[in-house]
Amino acid sequence: MNYPDEDIIMISALQHFVFCPRQCALIHIEQVWAESGLTAEGRIMHERVHEAGNESRGSIRISRGLPLRSSRLGLVGIAYMVEFHRVGGNAWQPYPVEYKRGKPKPDHSDMVQLCAQALCLEEMLSVSIFDGAMFYGRTRRRFDVVFDEDLRRRTEKTVADTRQLL
């Protein structure tokens, strides 16, 4: 299904919805947003990721600020970083990496956002993506996220729930 422009959802809205539906509504319906010290830190961290530019490291190519879109889900957004790992010959396997300022959350909001990025990349590139990574600035750690059926279902349900709210 192709969604009209007014029904397209920002991938970031999914993270906001899982974290707090009210926050999602304030940001994405009411357009209420005030930058705090914490959100400024997050914005600066993302800007640093983008400033680093694209690069190659052996069998890994790194793309930053990659525009994402899914016609099937009606999503748009930007992947802060996607690593493309060489998997033989001229084949490249995408591996999305999401950066967050804080630390891992007890809910699945960040993983839903990352999975949505993977779903967009799968549609855009006609590939299957099995995992990605979250990097948290406070812990300075990166950990793998597997895009299993449960997370994929949770992500698609979040898209539907967020669309209904908005």
Contacts in CASP RR format, 6 or more apart in sequence:
PFRMAT RR
TARGET T0000
AUTHOR 0000-0000-0000
METHOD contacts of the structure
MODEL  1
MNYPDEDIIMISALQHFVFCPRQCALIHIEQVWAESGLTAEGRIMHERVH
EAGNESRGSIRISRGLPLRSSRLGLVGIAYMVEFHRVGGNAWQPYPVEYK
RGKPKPDHSDMVQLCAQALCLEEMLSVSIFDGAMFYGRTRRRFDVVFDED
LRRRTEKTVADTRQLL
1 71 0 8 1.000
1 72 0 8 1.000
1 74 0 8 1.000
2 71 0 8 1.000
3 71 0 8 1.000
3 74 0 8 1.000
7 74 0 8 1.000
7 163 0 8 1.000
8 74 0 8 1.000
8 75 0 8 1.000
8 76 0 8 1.000
9 73 0 8 1.000
9 74 0 8 1.000
9 75 0 8 1.000
9 76 0 8 1.000
9 159 0 8 1.000
9 162 0 8 1.000
9 163 0 8 1.000
9 166 0 8 1.000
10 28 0 8 1.000
10 75 0 8 1.000
10 76 0 8 1.000
10 77 0 8 1.000
11 68 0 8 1.000
11 75 0 8 1.000
11 76 0 8 1.000
11 77 0 8 1.000
11 78 0 8 1.000
11 113 0 8 1.000
11 116 0 8 1.000
11 117 0 8 1.000
11 120 0 8 1.000
12 77 0 8 1.000
12 113 0 8 1.000
13 24 0 8 1.000
13 27 0 8 1.000
13 28 0 8 1.000
13 162 0 8 1.000
13 166 0 8 1.000
14 75 0 8 1.000
14 109 0 8 1.000
14 112 0 8 1.000
14 113 0 8 1.000
14 116 0 8 1.000
14 155 0 8 1.000
14 158 0 8 1.000
14 159 0 8 1.000
14 162 0 8 1.000
15 109 0 8 1.000
15 110 0 8 1.000
15 112 0 8 1.000
15 113 0 8 1.000
16 23 0 8 1.000
16 24 0 8 1.000
16 27 0 8 1.000
16 28 0 8 1.000
16 109 0 8 1.000
17 24 0 8 1.000
17 109 0 8 1.000
17 158 0 8 1.000
17 161 0 8 1.000
17 162 0 8 1.000
17 165 0 8 1.000
18 107 0 8 1.000
18 108 0 8 1.000
18 109 0 8 1.000
18 112 0 8 1.000
18 158 0 8 1.000
19 105 0 8 1.000
19 107 0 8 1.000
19 109 0 8 1.000
21 165 0 8 1.000
24 162 0 8 1.000
24 165 0 8 1.000
24 166 0 8 1.000
25 165 0 8 1.000
25 166 0 8 1.000
26 32 0 8 1.000
26 33 0 8 1.000
27 33 0 8 1.000
28 166 0 8 1.000
29 165 0 8 1.000
29 166 0 8 1.000
35 43 0 8 1.000
38 101 0 8 1.000
41 101 0 8 1.000
42 100 0 8 1.000
42 101 0 8 1.000
45 99 0 8 1.000
45 101 0 8 1.000
45 137 0 8 1.000
46 80 0 8 1.000
46 99 0 8 1.000
49 64 0 8 1.000
49 65 0 8 1.000
49 80 0 8 1.000
49 81 0 8 1.000
49 99 0 8 1.000
50 64 0 8 1.000
50 65 0 8 1.000
50 80 0 8 1.000
52 64 0 8 1.000
53 62 0 8 1.000
53 64 0 8 1.000
54 61 0 8 1.000
54 62 0 8 1.000
54 63 0 8 1.000
54 64 0 8 1.000
55 61 0 8 1.000
55 62 0 8 1.000
56 62 0 8 1.000
58 86 0 8 1.000
59 85 0 8 1.000
59 86 0 8 1.000
60 83 0 8 1.000
60 84 0 8 1.000
60 85 0 8 1.000
60 86 0 8 1.000
61 83 0 8 1.000
61 84 0 8 1.000
61 92 0 8 1.000
62 81 0 8 1.000
62 82 0 8 1.000
62 83 0 8 1.000
62 84 0 8 1.000
63 79 0 8 1.000
63 81 0 8 1.000
63 82 0 8 1.000
63 83 0 8 1.000
63 84 0 8 1.000
64 80 0 8 1.000
64 81 0 8 1.000
65 78 0 8 1.000
65 79 0 8 1.000
65 80 0 8 1.000
65 81 0 8 1.000
66 78 0 8 1.000
66 79 0 8 1.000
66 82 0 8 1.000
67 76 0 8 1.000
67 77 0 8 1.000
67 78 0 8 1.000
68 75 0 8 1.000
68 76 0 8 1.000
68 77 0 8 1.000
68 78 0 8 1.000
68 79 0 8 1.000
68 117 0 8 1.000
68 120 0 8 1.000
68 121 0 8 1.000
68 124 0 8 1.000
69 75 0 8 1.000
69 76 0 8 1.000
69 77 0 8 1.000
69 120 0 8 1.000
69 123 0 8 1.000
69 124 0 8 1.000
70 76 0 8 1.000
70 116 0 8 1.000
70 119 0 8 1.000
70 120 0 8 1.000
70 123 0 8 1.000
70 124 0 8 1.000
71 123 0 8 1.000
72 123 0 8 1.000
73 116 0 8 1.000
73 119 0 8 1.000
73 120 0 8 1.000
73 123 0 8 1.000
73 156 0 8 1.000
73 159 0 8 1.000
74 159 0 8 1.000
75 116 0 8 1.000
75 119 0 8 1.000
75 120 0 8 1.000
75 159 0 8 1.000
77 117 0 8 1.000
77 120 0 8 1.000
79 96 0 8 1.000
79 98 0 8 1.000
79 117 0 8 1.000
79 120 0 8 1.000
79 121 0 8 1.000
80 97 0 8 1.000
80 98 0 8 1.000
80 99 0 8 1.000
81 96 0 8 1.000
81 97 0 8 1.000
81 98 0 8 1.000
81 99 0 8 1.000
82 94 0 8 1.000
82 95 0 8 1.000
82 96 0 8 1.000
82 97 0 8 1.000
82 117 0 8 1.000
82 121 0 8 1.000
83 94 0 8 1.000
83 95 0 8 1.000
83 96 0 8 1.000
83 97 0 8 1.000
84 92 0 8 1.000
84 93 0 8 1.000
84 94 0 8 1.000
84 95 0 8 1.000
85 92 0 8 1.000
85 93 0 8 1.000
85 95 0 8 1.000
86 92 0 8 1.000
86 93 0 8 1.000
87 93 0 8 1.000
93 127 0 8 1.000
93 129 0 8 1.000
94 118 0 8 1.000
94 121 0 8 1.000
94 125 0 8 1.000
94 127 0 8 1.000
94 129 0 8 1.000
95 129 0 8 1.000
95 131 0 8 1.000
95 132 0 8 1.000
95 133 0 8 1.000
96 114 0 8 1.000
96 117 0 8 1.000
96 118 0 8 1.000
96 121 0 8 1.000
96 129 0 8 1.000
96 132 0 8 1.000
96 133 0 8 1.000
97 132 0 8 1.000
97 133 0 8 1.000
97 134 0 8 1.000
97 135 0 8 1.000
97 142 0 8 1.000
98 110 0 8 1.000
98 113 0 8 1.000
98 114 0 8 1.000
98 117 0 8 1.000
98 133 0 8 1.000
98 134 0 8 1.000
98 135 0 8 1.000
99 135 0 8 1.000
99 137 0 8 1.000
100 110 0 8 1.000
100 134 0 8 1.000
100 135 0 8 1.000
100 136 0 8 1.000
100 137 0 8 1.000
101 136 0 8 1.000
101 137 0 8 1.000
101 138 0 8 1.000
102 136 0 8 1.000
102 137 0 8 1.000
102 138 0 8 1.000
102 139 0 8 1.000
103 136 0 8 1.000
103 137 0 8 1.000
103 138 0 8 1.000
103 139 0 8 1.000
104 110 0 8 1.000
104 134 0 8 1.000
104 136 0 8 1.000
104 139 0 8 1.000
104 143 0 8 1.000
108 151 0 8 1.000
108 154 0 8 1.000
110 134 0 8 1.000
111 134 0 8 1.000
111 145 0 8 1.000
111 151 0 8 1.000
112 151 0 8 1.000
112 154 0 8 1.000
112 155 0 8 1.000
112 158 0 8 1.000
114 132 0 8 1.000
114 133 0 8 1.000
114 134 0 8 1.000
114 145 0 8 1.000
115 145 0 8 1.000
115 147 0 8 1.000
115 151 0 8 1.000
115 152 0 8 1.000
115 154 0 8 1.000
115 155 0 8 1.000
116 155 0 8 1.000
116 158 0 8 1.000
116 159 0 8 1.000
118 129 0 8 1.000
118 132 0 8 1.000
118 147 0 8 1.000
119 152 0 8 1.000
119 155 0 8 1.000
119 156 0 8 1.000
121 127 0 8 1.000
121 129 0 8 1.000
122 128 0 8 1.000
122 129 0 8 1.000
129 147 0 8 1.000
130 146 0 8 1.000
130 147 0 8 1.000
131 144 0 8 1.000
131 145 0 8 1.000
131 146 0 8 1.000
131 147 0 8 1.000
132 144 0 8 1.000
132 145 0 8 1.000
132 147 0 8 1.000
133 142 0 8 1.000
133 143 0 8 1.000
133 144 0 8 1.000
133 145 0 8 1.000
134 142 0 8 1.000
134 143 0 8 1.000
134 145 0 8 1.000
135 141 0 8 1.000
135 142 0 8 1.000
136 142 0 8 1.000
145 151 0 8 1.000
END
